[in-house]
C-alpha cells in the first residue's frame, strides 16, 4: 500500500498518512508523497476541501529520527542533508497553507515536533479528546525551531515558548483553548465531526473560499492599514465574480444559488 492514501468523496479529498510502524513520521518518502499530492490538489478545481489524517496509533510523530541520524554518515556530517530536509519540509508546510482548498487536520494519538507543526500548518484541526501535542525535541537536545514558526502563529507566545523549552505534552482540550485546534471531540466522533466540517466547507462557493484563504494569510503579515487596503481590493474582485452576483441575487430572492460547475 502507498505511504499516503487518497480517498475522494464528492468534493472532499481525504489524505491518510500510512506509515503506522513509524507513527507516520515525516520521512523523506512521506514528505515526497505529501508534496506530490499538494502539487496535484492545487490545480484540482473539483476538490473544495482536504482532510489530512494518519493511520495507526498516531497522527504524526515528527521527523524520522533514524533517517536523520543516518544522514550524519555523509562526509559533511549530514549538513547538506539536513538543509535539504528542512527545505523540503518547509515546502510541504507552506504548500498546505497555499492550497486553494481549506485543509483540515484530523488528529488522534499524538502530534509531536514536526507532527505538531503539521497540525499548526493546516487551516483547521479537530482532535480526539485524548490526543497529545508536543514540540519536545528539546528533550533530546534539539530545539524545535522550524515547528516553532507554525506553532507561534497559532497560540499565544508565552504558551508556545513554554512548550518549546519544557518539552511537555498538551492535551487536546487545552490545545483547543489556546487555538492550536478548533475543537476536541470524543474519539469515536472524530471522523464524523471532521467530515461534517469538510462537507460544510465544500458546500460553499469554491472560488470565494479560494480568494478568501489566500487573502487571509496575506493580510496576517500586514500592518492594519495595509491589510484593509489589500482586502478592499480582494473583496471588490470577489464581487465581480459571476457566481457571487448569482449568490447575492439568490439570497434576495430566497432561493438556492445556481452556481456554475467547476
C-alpha positions, -999 to +999 in steps of 0.1 A: +000+000+000+010+036-006+027+056+022+000+082+016-035+071+007-060+093-010-098+088-009-121+113-025-157+115-016-176+142-035-157+174-033-136+164-003-102+147-007-090+126+023-052+121+026-042+094+050-006+091+061+001+053+060+033+045+079+019+033+112+051+014+121+069+047+121+040+066+137+036+084+104+069+102+108+077+128+081+103+106+064+118+115+031+092+093+015+063+108+034+074+144+026+077+134-011+042+119-011+027+149+006+044+173-018+031+152-048-005+155-035-001+192-028+011+197-064-019+178-077-045+193-055-036+229-062-049+226-097-079+203-089-110+225-091-133+196-083-119+194-048-131+220-023-118+207+010-090+184+021-088+162+052-054+151+065-052+122+089-029+093+100-034+056+100-025+036+131-018+048+167-007+083+159-013+113+136+024+121+132+054+118+154+075+143+136+107+138+116+122+103+111+150+104+136+166+072+122+169+088+087+182+120+102+208+100+122+218+081+091+224+114+073+253+120+097+273+093+079+278+117+050+312+133+046+299+167+058+283+151+089+249+155+075+248+193+070+237+192+033+211+165+040+197+185+070+195+217+049+177+198+021+154+180+046+141+212+062+138+230+028+115+201+017+096+202+050+091+239+047+078+234+011+052+210+024+041+232+053+038+263+031+022+242+004-007+232+026-012+269+035-011+279-001-035+253-014-068+269-026-088+244-006-090+246+032-071+217+048-084+201+080-062+180+102-080+151+118-057+143+147-055+113+171-029+097+193+000+121+192+012+150+171+047+158+181+075+180+169+071+184+131+038+165+135+026+193+157+039+217+131+018+198+105-013+204+126-005+241+130+001+244+093-033+231+084-061+257+082-083+239+106-079+210+130-102+187+150-086+163+175-097+134+197-100+144+233-072+120+244-048+133+217-015+148+229+005+176+213+041+185+219+072+202+204+095+181+225+127+180+205+144+198+234+142+165+254+168+150+231+188+183+227+172+195+195+151+227+199+121+226+176+130+257+157+111+250+125+079+237+143+081+269+163+073+290+133+038+275+128+032+269+165+039+305+174+014+317+148-013+296+163-011+300+200+000+329+224+037+334+225+043+326+262+025+293+259+043+284+228+077+292+244+068+271+274+060+241+253+092+245+233+115+249+263+100+222+286+091+195+260+058+189+279+028+175+263-005+193+259-038+175+258-064+183+231-088+202+253-060+226+263-049+228+226-084+239+218-084+266+245-052+280+231-062+279+195-040+251+181-071+232+171-107+242+165-121+217+190-116+184+208-142+157+204-147+121+217-125+097+198-155+078+183-168+111+168-135+123+154-141+111+118-177+122+116-170+156+131-142+162+107-162+150+077-191+173+087-168+203+088-152+194+054-186+188+038-199+222+051-169+240+036-172+220+004-208+232+000-197+268-003-187+286-035-152+273-041-140+304-059-149+326-029-132+303-004-101+302-026-100+340-028-106+343+010-080+317+020-052+334+001-062+368+014-065+355+050-028+345+051-016+375+031-033+401+054-020+385+086+015+396+078+005+433+070+000+464+092-037+471+097-039+500+072-022+479+045-044+449+054-076+470+049-063+484+016-054+450+003-086+432+014-107+460+000-093+452-034-098+414-028-135+418-019-141+440-049-126+413-071-148+387-054-179+409-060-171+409-097-174+371-099-204+358-118-213+333-091-210+359-063-236+380-081-258+350-085-254+341-048-264+376-038-294+376-061-305+342-048-303+355-012-326+384-021-350+361-040-349+335-012-338+306-034-308+283-038-280+298-059-274+285-094-236+283-093-215+272-123-199+238-121-161+237-115 
